[in-house]
Amino acid sequence: MPQPAQVAKARLQEIRLADGDRPSEVTDESATLEVPFNPESLKVTYSNTVVGGDQSGGSAIQFVSRSSTKLAVDLWFDVSVRPELRDVRELTNKVNHFFVPVPQGEGLAPPPVRFSWGSFLFEGVMQSMDETLDLFSADGRPLRSKVALSIESQDIQSRIDTAALGSAATPGTRPQLPAVEGEGLQQMLGRSGSPEGWQAVALANGIENPRLLTPGSFIDPAPGVGVVLRR
């Protein structure tokens, strides 16, 4: 029987940064946070601060005094479909962990963080966090949150996890459909024009309740039904 498609989830992990020949490593597994919904995009900014070049009569050699790389990403958290959680801040407080200063050398500093998603890796220190609560229950409990993060590294950084590349499927060969809030599996397949065979799709994807899908999850419509996706 075909195995359900495994969707890689973005994660935040507390780490110790690389130093010389010593690679970075995770220092507190309990602080690891797997985000429930993958971000739509990642923004990476590279910058250099230069000195020199202000002499009269023409430009002079400019020297880089500081290099940095910054990652900006928006993460979504939603507990409206998770009855075991009553307040979305039960999840987003785990992001706050990376802002709390801890002993570092002779002083205090927030713990370094690794953001990973498939083959994308970025390591640095949290620079800012902007949380927007935009869905509330009838009794005033926040249920949905958008968290805008900025992580900075004090060097030029562009890392690729080659191990993740080795297990990836060829892009475009196995298209998947995103689940929409309040939509069942048969309705989802109806959007692609082929609602028949939803039982086989549910079995192949390990779906226990075809009438209630997790918003943001991706379903492989191919097993057993031969769905043709419309553009």
Secondary structure, 3 states (H helix, E strand, C coil): CCCCCCCCCCEEEEEECCECCECCEEEEEEEEEECCECCCCEEEEEEEEEECCCCCCCCCCCEEEEEEEEEEEEEEEECCCCCCCCCCHHHHHHHHHHHCCEEECCEEECCCEEEEECCEEEEEEEEEEEEEEEEECCCCCEEEEEEEEEEEECCCCCEECHHHHHCCCCCCCCCCEECCCCCCHHHHHHHCCCCCCHHHHHHHCCCCCCCCCCCCCEECCCCCCCCCCCC
